[in-house]
Amino acid sequence: MFKEVQSEGQHSGRQNGDVRLRTRVEWESIRMANISVGTKGEYRTLVTSDIATSFLGLDDARVLSTPQMIGLMEKTCRDTVLPLLDPGYDTVGTHVNVAHLAAAPLGSRVTFRVELIGVNERRLEFRVEASTEAEKVGEGTHQRTIINVARFAARQADKRK
């Protein structure tokens, strides 16, 4: 469960000084019981032309691009915890610290493995890794934050006004 935190001096209406504190988003409704350190996920994909670099000019030099590798690490983290969240909640990426260690050539199969290594209120931290059959091609950490999708969308709509 998330703690409620006072927002802009507003009280919840309780008496005798028993003030419930709230955030702008009421996180107390999220059930976190199923999200725990040690939760793991995996995703496999083939390096195809749509996720490989093309700027090198030679087909033999085409490899999994760094942005695509990081994006697939993020996807694997999201897909790992999404089924554990209440309906209407999701996660967004907030921090990436990843090293691209080796090239994964066009046609190779890459396995992405993630493990939840930290939970701090609505913030989640993952260890991430990408490997081909031959070697590790990327590793690092990734942080995500749990959001209420409808409230997040409303805030983004307000920003466009």
N, C-alpha and C positions, 0 to 999 in steps of 0.2 A: 504494500500500500504506500501511497505517497502521502507525505505530510501536507497539511493545508497551510498556506502561508498568507498572512494578511495582505490585502491589496488596497492601497490608497485609503487606509484608515476606516474602512467600512466594516461594521460588525454584523454578525449573522443574526442578531436579534435575541441571543441568549441573555439570561439575566445573571445577577450576582457576580459579575466580572468574569463569567465563564465565556470567553470570547473564542469562537471558532474562527480560525484564520483560513482564508481562501486565496488561491491563485486566480489569475484571470481565467484559467481553464481548471475545472474541478477534477483534479487527477484522482481523487479518492474513489471514483467509480471504476477505475481500471483494476482488473484482477491480474495481479502479477504472479500468482502462485505457480504458474507453469513456466515462468521465465526464470531460469537459474543459471548460475555460473556452471560451465561445463557442457551446456547445450551445444551440439555440433550440427553442421550442415555440409552438404557436398553438392557440387554441380559439375557436369562434364560437358565439354563441347569440342567440336572439331574446328581447327583454324581454317576458315574459309576466306575467300577474297573480300567479303564484306566486313571482316574484322581484322584484316591484315593490312600492313602498311603498303602504300602504293607509290610513294614518292621516290623510292630508290631506283625505279625504272626497269629493273630486271625481275622477271618472275621468280627466278631462283633465290632472290634476296628478300622475298616477301615473308614477313613474320607477323605474329600477333603484336598489335600496336600496344604501347603502354596505356593510352587512355581506355582502350577496349578491355585490357586486362584489369585495370582498376574498376571499370564499370561492372565487369562480371564478378569481381570480388564483392562489390557493394550489393549487387543483385543477390548473390548467394547469402549474404548476411540478412538482407531483408526477407528473402524467402524462408530462411530458417526460423525467424521469430514471428512472422506474420500469422501463422496458424495458432499461435499461442496468445494473441491479443484479442480483446473483446471486439465485436463488430463495430465498425466506425473508427477504429484506430489503426494506425500504420506507423512506419518509421521513416525518418529522413536522415540522409548522411550529413554529418557535421564536421568530420575531420578524417583525413587520410594520411597515413605515413607508410608508404610502400616503396620498396626497392625492386626494380626490374633487373633480375640477376642474370638471365640468359634468354636467348631467342627461342621462340617456339615457331618452327617453320610452317608454312602453308601446308595443310594436310595432316598436321600432327594433332593428336588428341590431348586436350588440357583438362586436368581435374583441379577444381577449386575447392579447397577445404577451409571451413571457418569454425572457430570455437569461441563461444561467449566467455570472456575472461573477467568481465566486470559489469556490475549492475549498481548504479547510483541513482536512486529515484527513477526518473524517466530516461536517464542516459545509459546507453549500452556500449560496451567496448568489446571488440572482437580481435582475435588473432586471425590473420588471413594468410593463405598460401596458395600458390598455383604451381602445378608440376606437369610435365609431360611424362611419357613412359621412361624417358632417359634421365631427366634432371629437374630440379626445382628451378622455376623460371621467375618467381616473384614471391615476396613475403613482406609482412608488416603488420600494422594494426589499423583498425577502422572504427570510428565512433558513430553511433546513430542515436537519435532522440525520438522517443515515442510522441506521437501527435494525435489529436482528435482531428480527423480529416475535414469534417464540416467546418470546424472553427478555423482551421488552417486556411481553407479555401476562402472563407469569409474575410480573413485578414488580408489575403492576397488581393481579393477583389477591392477592398478598401484602399489598398496601395495604388491601384490603377486609377482611382478617381481623381 
